[in-house]
Amino acid sequence: MAAVKRRQTIVRKPKQSRSKATVAAILEAAAQILAKEGWDGFNTNVVAQRAGVSIGSLYEYFPNKQALVDAIADDHLSKGEALMSAASTSLVPTAEPAVIVRVLVNGIVELHKDDPQLHRVLSSEVPISSIIRGRVDELRDTVIKGIADALKHHIGQNRIAAQLLFDVADAAVHRWVIEDDGALAEPERLAEQLQDMMCAYLKATKERT
């Protein structure tokens, strides 16, 4: 899968070790507060206090709480890109449908398992900027293209199948892991069920063509 171009979301990029440590502390504190308090309880003064920095230091890198949220979302998306990039090495031309499905589902499950409470706030409460929304769309398109390329060796309508597989997996995992707190099934069990369903779909699609 092709790499998704990253965009800078902070005011000034830290260059020295001390500056990088300050930004890391600010973002860690911001993510903790956002996950616990939600958007309404999230403000820069509280973040600065939790991070152990002055409000002036925080504003050197983040002019407002929207910039902070965008940076948190940027980090979350970067993890998703890294997961999918690593998983894509399995999507060789000879990969079987079951392998393709497993790569997709496990990647989405792993991404959603990473701090589900923060994920819930980011997806339902926070006003994400157009830049971050653009990155979300790019990541989705990149994953779908990678799956479609792998599927073209097995079925005819590979692009439609790839988009359907991604959207179903993303929606189901988000609903069960993020919104329902995994109450219905453990993520690993959900992954197994999704893989069985998707493999059956691909088999039926191949038989019709």
Buried (B, 14 or more C-beta within 10 A) or exposed (E): BEEBEEEEBBEEEBEEEEBEEBBEBBBBBBBBBBBEEBBEEBBBEBBBBBBEBEEEBBBBBBEEBBBBBBBBBBBBBBEBBEBBBEBBEEBEEEBEBBBBBBBBBBBBBBBBBEBBBBBBBBBEEBEBBEEBEEBBEBBBBBBBBBBBBBBBBBBEBBBEBBBBBBEBBBEBBBEBBBBEEBEEBEBEEBBBEBBEBBBEBBBEBBEEE
